[in-house]
Amino acid sequence: KTQAAFEPSLDYIVTKIPRWDMAKFEGVSREIGSAMKSVGEVMGIGRTMEESLQKALRMVDPSIAGFQPSHRFETIEDLKYELDVPTDKRIFAIAQALYDKSLSVAEIHEITKIDHWFLRRLENITKCWEKLGTLSLTEVSQEMMAEAKKVGYSDSQIAGIVKGGATEDEVRSKRIDYGIVPVTKQIDTLAAEYPAATNYLYMTYHGTENDVESAEGGVAVIGSGAYRIGSSIEFDWCGVSAIRALRQRGFKATMINYNPET
């Protein structure tokens, strides 16, 4: 129903991250240039870059907790080389430099030429980590918990950050006790000129009310995520076909997926 003449209301930020499977091929260079090397991509939606980036990083691979050090580089020379020569591990080199304070934002910019605005957003994430790391879970205030969720930290991440450690369930319980829960937002493709009828929904901790009210019943169809070797478009076809079949039978159906190709 949306005409091309309309522009979306820009109250959300999308972060798209490629999915690389280069580790599956022996001898393939990890360097990233103008050649197409990704096999798929993910799309994280939030109200800030910090929130959408951390969501997207977790979508790329379940082993990635978010924007934090991984695939550690042992020497400063190795770290600087990874920053200078783009590979699929560059984001983790930036995380290590910021979390370890081995390089400043200005130094990272000088090596990578990444705009200061983006680097400062990443720095905001690390600053929240630093504050959380000085507190036990019982000492985490409602304001601190809300800040952590708004910059994209998962309950699992928070559990690993707080002093003395905690479990994901303990963090989740405390968060809910504080009344900190995500809200469902709808992407407005009509710039508020007409009621939006888009089916694109996302969840965020930046908000106080849902754009779409939950209803009783219905069926959730879980998508297959990003394309990867051995898992491609046929899985999206299966998901969309399942949605159509359910609706034809009178069921309310929702697709949950982070592959923008669906």
TORKOL-4160 file (C-alpha; in steps of 0.2 Angstrom, whole numbers, padded with zeros to 4 digits, m for minus):
262
<pt num="1" X="0000" Y="0000" Z="0000"/>
<pt num="2" X="0015" Y="0012" Z="0002"/>
<pt num="3" X="0019" Y="0022" Z="m0013"/>
<pt num="4" X="0037" Y="0026" Z="m0018"/>
<pt num="5" X="0033" Y="0045" Z="m0016"/>
<pt num="6" X="0032" Y="0043" Z="0003"/>
<pt num="7" X="0048" Y="0044" Z="0014"/>
<pt num="8" X="0049" Y="0034" Z="0030"/>
<pt num="9" X="0048" Y="0043" Z="0047"/>
<pt num="10" X="0066" Y="0041" Z="0053"/>
<pt num="11" X="0064" Y="0037" Z="0071"/>
<pt num="12" X="0074" Y="0021" Z="0070"/>
<pt num="13" X="0091" Y="0015" Z="0065"/>
<pt num="14" X="0095" Y="0000" Z="0055"/>
<pt num="15" X="0112" Y="m0009" Z="0056"/>
<pt num="16" X="0115" Y="m0022" Z="0043"/>
<pt num="17" X="0130" Y="m0033" Z="0045"/>
<pt num="18" X="0137" Y="m0046" Z="0031"/>
<pt num="19" X="0138" Y="m0064" Z="0035"/>
<pt num="20" X="0155" Y="m0071" Z="0030"/>
<pt num="21" X="0159" Y="m0090" Z="0029"/>
<pt num="22" X="0177" Y="m0088" Z="0024"/>
<pt num="23" X="0183" Y="m0099" Z="0038"/>
<pt num="24" X="0175" Y="m0114" Z="0029"/>
<pt num="25" X="0187" Y="m0112" Z="0014"/>
<pt num="26" X="0205" Y="m0116" Z="0017"/>
<pt num="27" X="0218" Y="m0104" Z="0010"/>
<pt num="28" X="0205" Y="m0090" Z="0007"/>
<pt num="29" X="0210" Y="m0072" Z="0011"/>
<pt num="30" X="0200" Y="m0064" Z="0025"/>
<pt num="31" X="0204" Y="m0047" Z="0018"/>
<pt num="32" X="0188" Y="m0037" Z="0013"/>
<pt num="33" X="0188" Y="m0026" Z="m0002"/>
<pt num="34" X="0176" Y="m0022" Z="m0017"/>
<pt num="35" X="0174" Y="m0040" Z="m0021"/>
<pt num="36" X="0158" Y="m0049" Z="m0015"/>
<pt num="37" X="0163" Y="m0061" Z="m0002"/>
<pt num="38" X="0148" Y="m0061" Z="0010"/>
<pt num="39" X="0135" Y="m0075" Z="0008"/>
<pt num="40" X="0121" Y="m0066" Z="0017"/>
<pt num="41" X="0117" Y="m0052" Z="0029"/>
<pt num="42" X="0107" Y="m0048" Z="0045"/>
<pt num="43" X="0097" Y="m0033" Z="0049"/>
<pt num="44" X="0096" Y="m0026" Z="0067"/>
<pt num="45" X="0083" Y="m0012" Z="0071"/>
<pt num="46" X="0083" Y="0000" Z="0086"/>
<pt num="47" X="0081" Y="0018" Z="0091"/>
<pt num="48" X="0100" Y="0021" Z="0092"/>
<pt num="49" X="0115" Y="0014" Z="0083"/>
<pt num="50" X="0122" Y="0007" Z="0099"/>
<pt num="51" X="0106" Y="m0003" Z="0101"/>
<pt num="52" X="0104" Y="m0009" Z="0083"/>
<pt num="53" X="0123" Y="m0013" Z="0081"/>
<pt num="54" X="0123" Y="m0025" Z="0097"/>
<pt num="55" X="0107" Y="m0033" Z="0091"/>
<pt num="56" X="0114" Y="m0036" Z="0073"/>
<pt num="57" X="0131" Y="m0043" Z="0080"/>
<pt num="58" X="0122" Y="m0056" Z="0090"/>
<pt num="59" X="0112" Y="m0060" Z="0074"/>
<pt num="60" X="0127" Y="m0064" Z="0064"/>
<pt num="61" X="0133" Y="m0078" Z="0074"/>
<pt num="62" X="0126" Y="m0086" Z="0091"/>
<pt num="63" X="0143" Y="m0086" Z="0098"/>
<pt num="64" X="0145" Y="m0067" Z="0097"/>
<pt num="65" X="0138" Y="m0059" Z="0113"/>
<pt num="66" X="0138" Y="m0041" Z="0106"/>
<pt num="67" X="0151" Y="m0027" Z="0104"/>
<pt num="68" X="0165" Y="m0034" Z="0115"/>
<pt num="69" X="0182" Y="m0041" Z="0113"/>
<pt num="70" X="0183" Y="m0058" Z="0104"/>
<pt num="71" X="0197" Y="m0066" Z="0093"/>
<pt num="72" X="0209" Y="m0057" Z="0104"/>
<pt num="73" X="0225" Y="m0050" Z="0096"/>
<pt num="74" X="0240" Y="m0053" Z="0107"/>
<pt num="75" X="0251" Y="m0038" Z="0102"/>
<pt num="76" X="0248" Y="m0020" Z="0098"/>
<pt num="77" X="0256" Y="m0023" Z="0081"/>
<pt num="78" X="0244" Y="m0037" Z="0077"/>
<pt num="79" X="0229" Y="m0026" Z="0083"/>
<pt num="80" X="0235" Y="m0011" Z="0073"/>
<pt num="81" X="0237" Y="m0022" Z="0057"/>
<pt num="82" X="0219" Y="m0029" Z="0059"/>
<pt num="83" X="0213" Y="m0011" Z="0061"/>
<pt num="84" X="0223" Y="m0005" Z="0045"/>
<pt num="85" X="0218" Y="m0020" Z="0034"/>
<pt num="86" X="0199" Y="m0023" Z="0034"/>
<pt num="87" X="0194" Y="m0041" Z="0038"/>
<pt num="88" X="0179" Y="m0050" Z="0045"/>
<pt num="89" X="0187" Y="m0048" Z="0062"/>
<pt num="90" X="0190" Y="m0029" Z="0061"/>
<pt num="91" X="0175" Y="m0025" Z="0072"/>
<pt num="92" X="0182" Y="m0035" Z="0086"/>
<pt num="93" X="0199" Y="m0026" Z="0084"/>
<pt num="94" X="0190" Y="m0010" Z="0087"/>
<pt num="95" X="0181" Y="m0017" Z="0102"/>
<pt num="96" X="0198" Y="m0023" Z="0110"/>
<pt num="97" X="0206" Y="m0007" Z="0107"/>
<pt num="98" X="0192" Y="0003" Z="0116"/>
<pt num="99" X="0189" Y="m0010" Z="0130"/>
<pt num="100" X="0207" Y="m0012" Z="0134"/>
<pt num="101" X="0211" Y="0007" Z="0131"/>
<pt num="102" X="0226" Y="0002" Z="0121"/>
<pt num="103" X="0221" Y="0015" Z="0107"/>
<pt num="104" X="0211" Y="0031" Z="0108"/>
<pt num="105" X="0196" Y="0035" Z="0097"/>
<pt num="106" X="0207" Y="0047" Z="0088"/>
<pt num="107" X="0221" Y="0034" Z="0085"/>
<pt num="108" X="0208" Y="0021" Z="0079"/>
<pt num="109" X="0201" Y="0035" Z="0067"/>
<pt num="110" X="0218" Y="0038" Z="0060"/>
<pt num="111" X="0221" Y="0020" Z="0056"/>
<pt num="112" X="0204" Y="0015" Z="0050"/>
<pt num="113" X="0197" Y="0031" Z="0043"/>
<pt num="114" X="0181" Y="0027" Z="0051"/>
<pt num="115" X="0171" Y="0042" Z="0055"/>
<pt num="116" X="0172" Y="0049" Z="0072"/>
<pt num="117" X="0153" Y="0049" Z="0074"/>
<pt num="118" X="0153" Y="0030" Z="0073"/>
<pt num="119" X="0168" Y="0027" Z="0084"/>
<pt num="120" X="0160" Y="0038" Z="0097"/>
<pt num="121" X="0144" Y="0027" Z="0097"/>
<pt num="122" X="0155" Y="0012" Z="0100"/>
<pt num="123" X="0164" Y="0021" Z="0114"/>
<pt num="124" X="0147" Y="0024" Z="0122"/>
<pt num="125" X="0145" Y="0005" Z="0123"/>
<pt num="126" X="0161" Y="0003" Z="0131"/>
<pt num="127" X="0158" Y="0016" Z="0144"/>
<pt num="128" X="0142" Y="0008" Z="0150"/>
<pt num="129" X="0152" Y="m0008" Z="0152"/>
<pt num="130" X="0165" Y="0000" Z="0163"/>
<pt num="131" X="0151" Y="0007" Z="0174"/>
<pt num="132" X="0143" Y="m0010" Z="0175"/>
<pt num="133" X="0159" Y="m0018" Z="0179"/>
<pt num="134" X="0161" Y="m0009" Z="0196"/>
<pt num="135" X="0144" Y="m0014" Z="0202"/>
<pt num="136" X="0137" Y="m0031" Z="0209"/>
<pt num="137" X="0120" Y="m0036" Z="0202"/>
<pt num="138" X="0112" Y="m0030" Z="0219"/>
<pt num="139" X="0120" Y="m0013" Z="0216"/>
<pt num="140" X="0114" Y="m0010" Z="0199"/>
<pt num="141" X="0101" Y="0004" Z="0199"/>
<pt num="142" X="0085" Y="0005" Z="0189"/>
<pt num="143" X="0094" Y="0019" Z="0179"/>
<pt num="144" X="0109" Y="0009" Z="0176"/>
<pt num="145" X="0099" Y="m0006" Z="0170"/>
<pt num="146" X="0089" Y="0005" Z="0158"/>
<pt num="147" X="0105" Y="0013" Z="0151"/>
<pt num="148" X="0113" Y="m0004" Z="0148"/>
<pt num="149" X="0098" Y="m0010" Z="0139"/>
<pt num="150" X="0097" Y="0006" Z="0129"/>
<pt num="151" X="0114" Y="0003" Z="0122"/>
<pt num="152" X="0110" Y="m0014" Z="0117"/>
<pt num="153" X="0117" Y="m0025" Z="0131"/>
<pt num="154" X="0108" Y="m0042" Z="0133"/>
<pt num="155" X="0104" Y="m0050" Z="0150"/>
<pt num="156" X="0117" Y="m0063" Z="0146"/>
<pt num="157" X="0130" Y="m0049" Z="0143"/>
<pt num="158" X="0125" Y="m0040" Z="0159"/>
<pt num="159" X="0127" Y="m0056" Z="0169"/>
<pt num="160" X="0145" Y="m0058" Z="0163"/>
<pt num="161" X="0149" Y="m0040" Z="0166"/>
<pt num="162" X="0143" Y="m0036" Z="0184"/>
<pt num="163" X="0155" Y="m0038" Z="0198"/>
<pt num="164" X="0155" Y="m0056" Z="0206"/>
<pt num="165" X="0145" Y="m0062" Z="0191"/>
<pt num="166" X="0127" Y="m0067" Z="0190"/>
<pt num="167" X="0115" Y="m0078" Z="0179"/>
<pt num="168" X="0105" Y="m0072" Z="0164"/>
<pt num="169" X="0089" Y="m0077" Z="0174"/>
<pt num="170" X="0094" Y="m0066" Z="0189"/>
<pt num="171" X="0097" Y="m0051" Z="0178"/>
<pt num="172" X="0081" Y="m0054" Z="0168"/>
<pt num="173" X="0071" Y="m0055" Z="0185"/>
<pt num="174" X="0079" Y="m0039" Z="0192"/>
<pt num="175" X="0076" Y="m0030" Z="0175"/>
<pt num="176" X="0057" Y="m0035" Z="0175"/>
<pt num="177" X="0056" Y="m0030" Z="0194"/>
<pt num="178" X="0062" Y="m0013" Z="0189"/>
<pt num="179" X="0048" Y="m0013" Z="0175"/>
<pt num="180" X="0061" Y="m0012" Z="0161"/>
<pt num="181" X="0054" Y="m0021" Z="0147"/>
<pt num="182" X="0055" Y="m0019" Z="0128"/>
<pt num="183" X="0041" Y="m0011" Z="0118"/>
<pt num="184" X="0035" Y="m0015" Z="0100"/>
<pt num="185" X="0037" Y="m0002" Z="0087"/>
<pt num="186" X="0031" Y="m0001" Z="0070"/>
<pt num="187" X="0041" Y="0007" Z="0055"/>
<pt num="188" X="0031" Y="0021" Z="0048"/>
<pt num="189" X="0034" Y="0021" Z="0030"/>
<pt num="190" X="0021" Y="0035" Z="0027"/>
<pt num="191" X="0030" Y="0049" Z="0037"/>
<pt num="192" X="0015" Y="0051" Z="0048"/>
<pt num="193" X="0005" Y="0058" Z="0034"/>
<pt num="194" X="m0007" Y="0043" Z="0034"/>
<pt num="195" X="m0009" Y="0028" Z="0046"/>
<pt num="196" X="0005" Y="0016" Z="0043"/>
<pt num="197" X="0000" Y="m0001" Z="0037"/>
<pt num="198" X="0018" Y="m0008" Z="0036"/>
<pt num="199" X="0021" Y="m0026" Z="0043"/>
<pt num="200" X="0039" Y="m0021" Z="0049"/>
<pt num="201" X="0040" Y="m0022" Z="0068"/>
<pt num="202" X="0054" Y="m0021" Z="0080"/>
<pt num="203" X="0057" Y="m0021" Z="0098"/>
<pt num="204" X="0067" Y="m0008" Z="0108"/>
<pt num="205" X="0070" Y="m0002" Z="0125"/>
<pt num="206" X="0068" Y="0016" Z="0119"/>
<pt num="207" X="0050" Y="0019" Z="0122"/>
<pt num="208" X="0036" Y="0018" Z="0134"/>
<pt num="209" X="0021" Y="0011" Z="0124"/>
<pt num="210" X="0018" Y="m0001" Z="0110"/>
<pt num="211" X="0013" Y="0004" Z="0093"/>
<pt num="212" X="0004" Y="m0012" Z="0090"/>
<pt num="213" X="m0006" Y="m0020" Z="0104"/>
<pt num="214" X="m0003" Y="m0039" Z="0107"/>
<pt num="215" X="m0018" Y="m0050" Z="0103"/>
<pt num="216" X="m0023" Y="m0067" Z="0110"/>
<pt num="217" X="m0018" Y="m0082" Z="0100"/>
<pt num="218" X="m0009" Y="m0083" Z="0083"/>
<pt num="219" X="0006" Y="m0093" Z="0077"/>
<pt num="220" X="0024" Y="m0087" Z="0076"/>
<pt num="221" X="0035" Y="m0093" Z="0062"/>
<pt num="222" X="0053" Y="m0093" Z="0066"/>
<pt num="223" X="0064" Y="m0088" Z="0051"/>
<pt num="224" X="0081" Y="m0096" Z="0047"/>
<pt num="225" X="0091" Y="m0080" Z="0049"/>
<pt num="226" X="0105" Y="m0075" Z="0038"/>
<pt num="227" X="0109" Y="m0084" Z="0022"/>
<pt num="228" X="0125" Y="m0095" Z="0024"/>
<pt num="229" X="0133" Y="m0109" Z="0015"/>
<pt num="230" X="0121" Y="m0124" Z="0016"/>
<pt num="231" X="0106" Y="m0113" Z="0021"/>
<pt num="232" X="0099" Y="m0101" Z="0008"/>
<pt num="233" X="0084" Y="m0094" Z="0000"/>
<pt num="234" X="0074" Y="m0110" Z="0001"/>
<pt num="235" X="0072" Y="m0108" Z="0020"/>
<pt num="236" X="0065" Y="m0091" Z="0017"/>
<pt num="237" X="0053" Y="m0098" Z="0004"/>
<pt num="238" X="0047" Y="m0111" Z="0017"/>
<pt num="239" X="0044" Y="m0098" Z="0030"/>
<pt num="240" X="0034" Y="m0086" Z="0019"/>
<pt num="241" X="0024" Y="m0101" Z="0012"/>
<pt num="242" X="0020" Y="m0107" Z="0030"/>
<pt num="243" X="0014" Y="m0089" Z="0034"/>
<pt num="244" X="0003" Y="m0089" Z="0019"/>
<pt num="245" X="m0004" Y="m0106" Z="0022"/>
<pt num="246" X="m0008" Y="m0102" Z="0041"/>
<pt num="247" X="m0017" Y="m0086" Z="0036"/>
<pt num="248" X="m0027" Y="m0095" Z="0022"/>
<pt num="249" X="m0033" Y="m0106" Z="0036"/>
<pt num="250" X="m0038" Y="m0092" Z="0047"/>
<pt num="251" X="m0024" Y="m0091" Z="0059"/>
<pt num="252" X="m0015" Y="m0075" Z="0064"/>
<pt num="253" X="0003" Y="m0077" Z="0059"/>
<pt num="254" X="0019" Y="m0067" Z="0062"/>
<pt num="255" X="0036" Y="m0070" Z="0055"/>
<pt num="256" X="0051" Y="m0068" Z="0067"/>
<pt num="257" X="0067" Y="m0066" Z="0057"/>
<pt num="258" X="0082" Y="m0055" Z="0055"/>
<pt num="259" X="0086" Y="m0058" Z="0037"/>
<pt num="260" X="0081" Y="m0043" Z="0027"/>
<pt num="261" X="0079" Y="m0053" Z="0011"/>
<pt num="262" X="0063" Y="m0062" Z="0018"/>
